[in-house]
Amino acid sequence: MLSIYRQSMCHQQESVMLQFCGNKLDKKDFFGKSDPFLVFFRSNEDGSYTICHKTEVVKNTLDPVWQAFKIPVRALCNGDYDRSIKVEVYDWDRDGGHDFIGEFSTSYREMSRSQSQFHVYEVLNPKKKGKKKKKYQNSGTVTLLSCLVDTELSFLDYIRGGTQINFTVAIDFTASNGNPSQPTSLHYMSPYQLNDYAMALRAVGEIIQDYDSDKMFPALGFGAKLPPDGRVSHEFPLVRKWIIPYTQLHNLLHSYVYASNWKTY
């Protein structure tokens, strides 16, 4: 049966870097060691659990130190800081029949409070605990070594913060583009449609100009013979007012169309 859950996407830009280690975990292998790994489960609204992360296996030890890993907060708890997170500890077996060592529960809020100090969890095996053996205390401990919260800013966050995006144009007028008067040239101006250069200028410029306060773009060209004397230039302002090489998008397109008639070099 397929179950589908609807969950809101709050705190979707927040991630957390976690690192754990184990201490005196139960022996599960024949030679008195274990190959432990952790499995993290996020609780759902109906009380069920969904796997959200697995650590790597640390071979042949009862005191493993797992590598730090980064995970979105929404994957751990869907933005509900108090939602239960269950962690199960297993001993890895080659045949896939991994041995259950024990488990513990926590929450994102509890882990985030441990940023300045270690937090130790008792690993409990319900079957062993249920036998009411007086000697049984736990199946080892797992310690949260570090919990580093990282807010990943979105593009809109940067824009709201005042970020400006600038757009500088440099157009290649060298002979590699072909003769502008011939349809095979990249600079050829068809009476029916824009060429690739003009379409690229318009497509990029129409987007970028909304994130530029003055909407003025530096526009340069290189590799053309400039009028009136046919002097070759490898860097020249594209706009007709050559003293100020800045222009708005509509003037930029007109300037390019005008310049495309110059001879290439």
C-alpha atoms as a printed R data frame, in Angstrom:
    type eleno elety resid chain resno      x       y       z
1   ATOM     1    CA   MET     A     1  0.000   0.000   0.000
2   ATOM     2    CA   LEU     A     2  1.305   3.438  -0.937
3   ATOM     3    CA   SER     A     3  0.849   6.175   1.674
4   ATOM     4    CA   ILE     A     4  1.161   9.830   0.691
5   ATOM     5    CA   TYR     A     5  1.609  12.563   3.293
6   ATOM     6    CA   ARG     A     6  1.136  16.278   2.783
7   ATOM     7    CA   GLN     A     7  3.578  18.418   4.717
8   ATOM     8    CA   SER     A     8  4.212  22.147   4.753
9   ATOM     9    CA   MET     A     9  7.645  23.397   3.707
10  ATOM    10    CA   CYS     A    10  8.480  25.742   6.560
11  ATOM    11    CA   HIS     A    11 12.134  26.338   7.492
12  ATOM    12    CA   GLN     A    12 13.046  24.825   4.125
13  ATOM    13    CA   GLN     A    13 16.232  26.902   3.828
14  ATOM    14    CA   GLU     A    14 17.755  25.767   7.120
15  ATOM    15    CA   SER     A    15 20.267  22.922   7.307
16  ATOM    16    CA   VAL     A    16 22.161  21.375  10.180
17  ATOM    17    CA   MET     A    17 25.573  19.685  10.348
18  ATOM    18    CA   LEU     A    18 25.593  16.808  12.842
19  ATOM    19    CA   GLN     A    19 28.287  14.477  14.104
20  ATOM    20    CA   PHE     A    20 27.895  11.534  16.470
21  ATOM    21    CA   CYS     A    21 30.107   8.980  18.153
22  ATOM    22    CA   GLY     A    22 29.319   5.776  20.035
23  ATOM    23    CA   ASN     A    23 30.729   4.390  23.251
24  ATOM    24    CA   LYS     A    24 30.699   0.822  24.571
25  ATOM    25    CA   LEU     A    25 28.059  -0.405  22.142
26  ATOM    26    CA   ASP     A    26 26.920  -4.031  22.416
27  ATOM    27    CA   LYS     A    27 29.126  -6.710  20.889
28  ATOM    28    CA   LYS     A    28 27.403  -8.399  17.967
29  ATOM    29    CA   ASP     A    29 30.167  -9.994  15.925
30  ATOM    30    CA   PHE     A    30 31.829 -13.338  16.604
31  ATOM    31    CA   PHE     A    31 35.156 -11.767  17.547
32  ATOM    32    CA   GLY     A    32 33.686  -9.413  20.121
33  ATOM    33    CA   LYS     A    33 33.286  -6.277  18.021
34  ATOM    34    CA   SER     A    34 30.561  -4.636  15.932
35  ATOM    35    CA   ASP     A    35 30.273  -2.724  12.661
36  ATOM    36    CA   PRO     A    36 27.866  -0.016  13.827
37  ATOM    37    CA   PHE     A    37 25.867   2.518  11.847
38  ATOM    38    CA   LEU     A    38 22.962   4.862  12.633
39  ATOM    39    CA   VAL     A    39 19.557   5.161  10.970
40  ATOM    40    CA   PHE     A    40 17.534   8.354  11.523
41  ATOM    41    CA   PHE     A    41 13.734   8.408  11.328
42  ATOM    42    CA   ARG     A    42 11.429  11.426  11.108
43  ATOM    43    CA   SER     A    43  8.038  10.976  12.750
44  ATOM    44    CA   ASN     A    44  4.911  11.580  10.667
45  ATOM    45    CA   GLU     A    45  1.585  13.073  11.701
46  ATOM    46    CA   ASP     A    46 -0.028   9.620  11.928
47  ATOM    47    CA   GLY     A    47  2.638   8.303  14.312
48  ATOM    48    CA   SER     A    48  4.585   6.352  11.690
49  ATOM    49    CA   TYR     A    49  8.260   6.947  10.917
50  ATOM    50    CA   THR     A    50 10.140   7.664   7.695
51  ATOM    51    CA   ILE     A    51 13.863   7.073   7.188
52  ATOM    52    CA   CYS     A    52 15.613  10.374   6.544
53  ATOM    53    CA   HIS     A    53 19.315   9.502   6.882
54  ATOM    54    CA   LYS     A    54 21.795   6.656   7.306
55  ATOM    55    CA   THR     A    55 25.382   7.071   8.412
56  ATOM    56    CA   GLU     A    56 28.292   5.138   7.014
57  ATOM    57    CA   VAL     A    57 29.363   1.865   8.643
58  ATOM    58    CA   VAL     A    58 32.366   2.027  10.973
59  ATOM    59    CA   LYS     A    59 33.999  -1.382  10.949
60  ATOM    60    CA   ASN     A    60 35.225  -3.484  13.857
61  ATOM    61    CA   THR     A    61 34.699  -1.185  16.849
62  ATOM    62    CA   LEU     A    62 32.442  -0.605  19.827
63  ATOM    63    CA   ASP     A    63 33.429   3.061  19.986
64  ATOM    64    CA   PRO     A    64 32.703   4.409  16.493
65  ATOM    65    CA   VAL     A    65 33.081   8.010  15.378
66  ATOM    66    CA   TRP     A    66 30.821   8.692  12.406
67  ATOM    67    CA   GLN     A    67 31.563  11.355   9.840
68  ATOM    68    CA   ALA     A    68 29.727  14.652  10.145
69  ATOM    69    CA   PHE     A    69 26.794  14.991   7.759
70  ATOM    70    CA   LYS     A    70 24.612  17.852   6.601
71  ATOM    71    CA   ILE     A    71 20.857  17.480   6.311
72  ATOM    72    CA   PRO     A    72 17.982  19.937   5.678
73  ATOM    73    CA   VAL     A    73 15.900  20.646   8.772
74  ATOM    74    CA   ARG     A    74 12.744  19.825   6.810
75  ATOM    75    CA   ALA     A    75 14.098  16.299   6.254
76  ATOM    76    CA   LEU     A    76 14.647  15.808   9.983
77  ATOM    77    CA   CYS     A    77 11.466  17.322  11.375
78  ATOM    78    CA   ASN     A    78  9.651  19.261   8.633
79  ATOM    79    CA   GLY     A    79 10.277  22.479  10.545
80  ATOM    80    CA   ASP     A    80  8.620  21.209  13.747
81  ATOM    81    CA   TYR     A    81 11.487  21.588  16.199
82  ATOM    82    CA   ASP     A    82  9.777  19.440  18.845
83  ATOM    83    CA   ARG     A    83  8.846  16.558  16.544
84  ATOM    84    CA   SER     A    84 10.325  13.240  17.638
85  ATOM    85    CA   ILE     A    85 13.401  11.967  15.808
86  ATOM    86    CA   LYS     A    86 14.138   8.287  16.378
87  ATOM    87    CA   VAL     A    87 17.661   6.961  15.911
88  ATOM    88    CA   GLU     A    88 18.328   3.236  15.636
89  ATOM    89    CA   VAL     A    89 21.768   1.695  16.030
90  ATOM    90    CA   TYR     A    90 22.643  -1.410  14.006
91  ATOM    91    CA   ASP     A    91 25.534  -3.786  13.539
92  ATOM    92    CA   TRP     A    92 26.166  -4.181   9.818
93  ATOM    93    CA   ASP     A    93 26.153  -7.710   8.356
94  ATOM    94    CA   ARG     A    94 27.283  -8.611   4.858
95  ATOM    95    CA   ASP     A    95 24.104 -10.604   4.149
96  ATOM    96    CA   GLY     A    96 21.885  -7.585   4.878
97  ATOM    97    CA   GLY     A    97 20.472  -9.036   8.092
98  ATOM    98    CA   HIS     A    98 21.785  -6.204  10.223
99  ATOM    99    CA   ASP     A    99 21.616  -6.791  13.979
100 ATOM   100    CA   PHE     A   100 19.633  -4.315  16.055
101 ATOM   101    CA   ILE     A   101 21.730  -2.873  18.898
102 ATOM   102    CA   GLY     A   102 19.319  -0.323  20.321
103 ATOM   103    CA   GLU     A   103 17.659   3.037  19.844
104 ATOM   104    CA   PHE     A   104 17.130   6.473  21.318
105 ATOM   105    CA   SER     A   105 14.916   9.463  20.616
106 ATOM   106    CA   THR     A   106 15.617  13.155  20.395
107 ATOM   107    CA   SER     A   107 14.293  16.276  18.680
108 ATOM   108    CA   TYR     A   108 15.799  19.027  16.597
109 ATOM   109    CA   ARG     A   109 15.282  21.526  19.406
110 ATOM   110    CA   GLU     A   110 17.110  19.271  21.848
111 ATOM   111    CA   MET     A   111 20.029  18.765  19.473
112 ATOM   112    CA   SER     A   112 20.291  22.451  18.590
113 ATOM   113    CA   ARG     A   113 20.638  23.279  22.289
114 ATOM   114    CA   SER     A   114 23.762  21.117  22.335
115 ATOM   115    CA   GLN     A   115 25.809  23.437  20.122
116 ATOM   116    CA   SER     A   116 28.080  24.415  23.017
117 ATOM   117    CA   GLN     A   117 28.321  21.030  24.774
118 ATOM   118    CA   PHE     A   118 28.119  17.300  24.127
119 ATOM   119    CA   HIS     A   119 24.793  15.534  24.541
120 ATOM   120    CA   VAL     A   120 24.859  11.853  25.528
121 ATOM   121    CA   TYR     A   121 22.004   9.463  24.661
122 ATOM   122    CA   GLU     A   122 21.515   6.040  26.180
123 ATOM   123    CA   VAL     A   123 21.056   3.349  23.544
124 ATOM   124    CA   LEU     A   124 18.291   1.036  24.757
125 ATOM   125    CA   ASN     A   125 17.185  -2.328  23.415
126 ATOM   126    CA   PRO     A   126 13.493  -2.824  24.337
127 ATOM   127    CA   LYS     A   127 13.823  -6.626  24.236
128 ATOM   128    CA   LYS     A   128 16.671  -6.645  26.727
129 ATOM   129    CA   LYS     A   129 14.984  -4.030  28.859
130 ATOM   130    CA   GLY     A   130 11.733  -5.999  28.807
131 ATOM   131    CA   LYS     A   131 13.393  -9.043  30.322
132 ATOM   132    CA   LYS     A   132 13.827  -6.980  33.488
133 ATOM   133    CA   LYS     A   133 17.392  -8.070  33.997
134 ATOM   134    CA   LYS     A   134 18.712  -6.115  36.925
135 ATOM   135    CA   LYS     A   135 22.155  -5.880  35.380
136 ATOM   136    CA   TYR     A   136 20.936  -4.367  32.107
137 ATOM   137    CA   GLN     A   137 21.410  -0.616  31.969
138 ATOM   138    CA   ASN     A   138 21.846   0.112  28.287
139 ATOM   139    CA   SER     A   139 23.448  -1.119  25.076
140 ATOM   140    CA   GLY     A   140 25.991   1.667  25.063
141 ATOM   141    CA   THR     A   141 25.723   5.381  24.476
142 ATOM   142    CA   VAL     A   142 25.730   7.706  21.474
143 ATOM   143    CA   THR     A   143 27.100  11.217  21.896
144 ATOM   144    CA   LEU     A   144 26.194  14.222  19.800
145 ATOM   145    CA   LEU     A   145 29.606  15.796  19.221
146 ATOM   146    CA   SER     A   146 28.526  18.822  17.216
147 ATOM   147    CA   CYS     A   147 25.388  20.495  15.925
148 ATOM   148    CA   LEU     A   148 26.001  23.426  13.596
149 ATOM   149    CA   VAL     A   149 22.960  25.208  12.184
150 ATOM   150    CA   ASP     A   150 23.340  26.804   8.771
151 ATOM   151    CA   THR     A   151 20.766  29.016   7.065
152 ATOM   152    CA   GLU     A   152 21.020  28.707   3.292
153 ATOM   153    CA   LEU     A   153 19.901  31.992   1.786
154 ATOM   154    CA   SER     A   154 17.825  31.900  -1.375
155 ATOM   155    CA   PHE     A   155 18.136  34.165  -4.396
156 ATOM   156    CA   LEU     A   156 15.182  36.221  -3.127
157 ATOM   157    CA   ASP     A   157 16.853  36.650   0.266
158 ATOM   158    CA   TYR     A   158 19.843  38.268  -1.421
159 ATOM   159    CA   ILE     A   159 17.597  40.519  -3.510
160 ATOM   160    CA   ARG     A   160 15.622  41.595  -0.429
161 ATOM   161    CA   GLY     A   161 18.942  42.409   1.214
162 ATOM   162    CA   GLY     A   162 19.781  44.874  -1.541
163 ATOM   163    CA   THR     A   163 21.955  42.754  -3.816
164 ATOM   164    CA   GLN     A   164 22.408  44.257  -7.285
165 ATOM   165    CA   ILE     A   165 23.184  42.206 -10.393
166 ATOM   166    CA   ASN     A   166 25.260  43.863 -13.085
167 ATOM   167    CA   PHE     A   167 25.434  42.941 -16.733
168 ATOM   168    CA   THR     A   168 28.458  43.723 -18.923
169 ATOM   169    CA   VAL     A   169 28.365  43.029 -22.655
170 ATOM   170    CA   ALA     A   170 31.402  42.271 -24.826
171 ATOM   171    CA   ILE     A   171 30.599  41.305 -28.427
172 ATOM   172    CA   ASP     A   172 33.001  39.516 -30.744
173 ATOM   173    CA   PHE     A   173 33.220  41.241 -34.139
174 ATOM   174    CA   THR     A   174 36.207  39.282 -35.437
175 ATOM   175    CA   ALA     A   175 36.134  37.617 -38.851
176 ATOM   176    CA   SER     A   176 35.439  34.239 -37.253
177 ATOM   177    CA   ASN     A   177 31.772  35.299 -37.200
178 ATOM   178    CA   GLY     A   178 31.687  35.592 -40.993
179 ATOM   179    CA   ASN     A   179 30.743  38.459 -43.284
180 ATOM   180    CA   PRO     A   180 27.784  40.322 -41.675
181 ATOM   181    CA   SER     A   181 26.184  40.802 -45.096
182 ATOM   182    CA   GLN     A   182 25.950  37.040 -45.652
183 ATOM   183    CA   PRO     A   183 23.223  34.835 -44.083
184 ATOM   184    CA   THR     A   184 25.921  32.438 -42.849
185 ATOM   185    CA   SER     A   185 27.344  35.101 -40.511
186 ATOM   186    CA   LEU     A   186 26.422  35.135 -36.838
187 ATOM   187    CA   HIS     A   187 25.995  38.911 -37.207
188 ATOM   188    CA   TYR     A   188 23.676  38.713 -40.205
189 ATOM   189    CA   MET     A   189 20.518  40.771 -39.659
190 ATOM   190    CA   SER     A   190 17.508  39.032 -41.168
191 ATOM   191    CA   PRO     A   191 14.453  41.218 -41.834
192 ATOM   192    CA   TYR     A   192 12.335  38.505 -40.200
193 ATOM   193    CA   GLN     A   193 14.097  37.666 -36.939
194 ATOM   194    CA   LEU     A   194 16.909  38.633 -34.596
195 ATOM   195    CA   ASN     A   195 20.229  36.858 -34.896
196 ATOM   196    CA   ASP     A   196 21.702  34.784 -32.063
197 ATOM   197    CA   TYR     A   197 23.704  37.680 -30.624
198 ATOM   198    CA   ALA     A   198 20.676  39.964 -30.444
199 ATOM   199    CA   MET     A   199 18.449  37.235 -28.993
200 ATOM   200    CA   ALA     A   200 21.036  36.485 -26.299
201 ATOM   201    CA   LEU     A   201 21.342  40.183 -25.424
202 ATOM   202    CA   ARG     A   202 17.598  40.576 -25.107
203 ATOM   203    CA   ALA     A   203 16.988  37.303 -23.246
204 ATOM   204    CA   VAL     A   204 19.647  37.961 -20.604
205 ATOM   205    CA   GLY     A   205 19.169  41.721 -20.420
206 ATOM   206    CA   GLU     A   206 15.398  41.588 -19.889
207 ATOM   207    CA   ILE     A   207 15.947  39.468 -16.784
208 ATOM   208    CA   ILE     A   208 19.023  41.174 -15.347
209 ATOM   209    CA   GLN     A   209 17.705  44.723 -15.761
210 ATOM   210    CA   ASP     A   210 15.076  44.092 -13.072
211 ATOM   211    CA   TYR     A   211 17.870  43.595 -10.530
212 ATOM   212    CA   ASP     A   212 19.930  46.641 -11.522
213 ATOM   213    CA   SER     A   213 18.811  49.949 -10.009
214 ATOM   214    CA   ASP     A   214 19.906  52.215 -12.888
215 ATOM   215    CA   LYS     A   215 19.421  49.608 -15.658
216 ATOM   216    CA   MET     A   216 22.565  50.907 -17.360
217 ATOM   217    CA   PHE     A   217 24.892  48.314 -18.854
218 ATOM   218    CA   PRO     A   218 28.497  48.635 -20.055
219 ATOM   219    CA   ALA     A   219 28.589  47.546 -23.704
220 ATOM   220    CA   LEU     A   220 31.861  46.874 -25.522
221 ATOM   221    CA   GLY     A   221 32.971  45.289 -28.760
222 ATOM   222    CA   PHE     A   222 36.243  43.954 -30.112
223 ATOM   223    CA   GLY     A   223 37.724  42.890 -33.436
224 ATOM   224    CA   ALA     A   224 36.067  45.397 -35.806
225 ATOM   225    CA   LYS     A   225 37.300  48.061 -38.220
226 ATOM   226    CA   LEU     A   226 35.791  51.264 -36.889
227 ATOM   227    CA   PRO     A   227 34.526  54.136 -39.012
228 ATOM   228    CA   PRO     A   228 35.475  56.554 -40.366
229 ATOM   229    CA   ASP     A   229 39.054  55.414 -41.063
230 ATOM   230    CA   GLY     A   230 38.662  51.625 -40.752
231 ATOM   231    CA   ARG     A   231 40.994  51.425 -37.776
232 ATOM   232    CA   VAL     A   232 41.020  47.999 -36.121
233 ATOM   233    CA   SER     A   233 40.064  48.097 -32.443
234 ATOM   234    CA   HIS     A   234 40.202  45.302 -29.908
235 ATOM   235    CA   GLU     A   235 38.157  47.213 -27.350
236 ATOM   236    CA   PHE     A   236 35.625  49.922 -28.109
237 ATOM   237    CA   PRO     A   237 32.344  51.210 -26.650
238 ATOM   238    CA   LEU     A   238 29.389  49.774 -28.504
239 ATOM   239    CA   VAL     A   239 27.075  52.735 -27.962
240 ATOM   240    CA   ARG     A   240 27.227  55.688 -30.336
241 ATOM   241    CA   LYS     A   241 28.142  58.117 -27.558
242 ATOM   242    CA   TRP     A   242 31.577  56.625 -27.256
243 ATOM   243    CA   ILE     A   243 32.619  58.754 -24.299
244 ATOM   244    CA   ILE     A   244 30.114  56.961 -22.018
245 ATOM   245    CA   PRO     A   245 30.029  53.182 -22.697
246 ATOM   246    CA   TYR     A   246 26.832  52.642 -20.676
247 ATOM   247    CA   THR     A   247 23.320  52.319 -22.022
248 ATOM   248    CA   GLN     A   248 19.916  50.824 -21.323
249 ATOM   249    CA   LEU     A   249 18.797  47.604 -22.947
250 ATOM   250    CA   HIS     A   250 16.756  49.046 -25.827
251 ATOM   251    CA   ASN     A   251 19.624  51.367 -26.808
252 ATOM   252    CA   LEU     A   252 22.053  48.489 -26.472
253 ATOM   253    CA   LEU     A   253 20.138  46.448 -29.044
254 ATOM   254    CA   HIS     A   254 19.978  49.402 -31.447
255 ATOM   255    CA   SER     A   255 23.705  50.011 -30.986
256 ATOM   256    CA   TYR     A   256 24.483  46.391 -31.730
257 ATOM   257    CA   VAL     A   257 22.398  46.431 -34.919
258 ATOM   258    CA   TYR     A   258 24.226  49.571 -36.029
259 ATOM   259    CA   ALA     A   259 27.662  48.161 -35.154
260 ATOM   260    CA   SER     A   260 26.997  44.832 -36.874
261 ATOM   261    CA   ASN     A   261 27.375  46.601 -40.231
262 ATOM   262    CA   TRP     A   262 31.012  47.426 -39.504
263 ATOM   263    CA   LYS     A   263 33.663  45.352 -41.191
264 ATOM   264    CA   THR     A   264 35.087  42.498 -39.165
265 ATOM   265    CA   TYR     A   265 38.796  41.959 -38.761
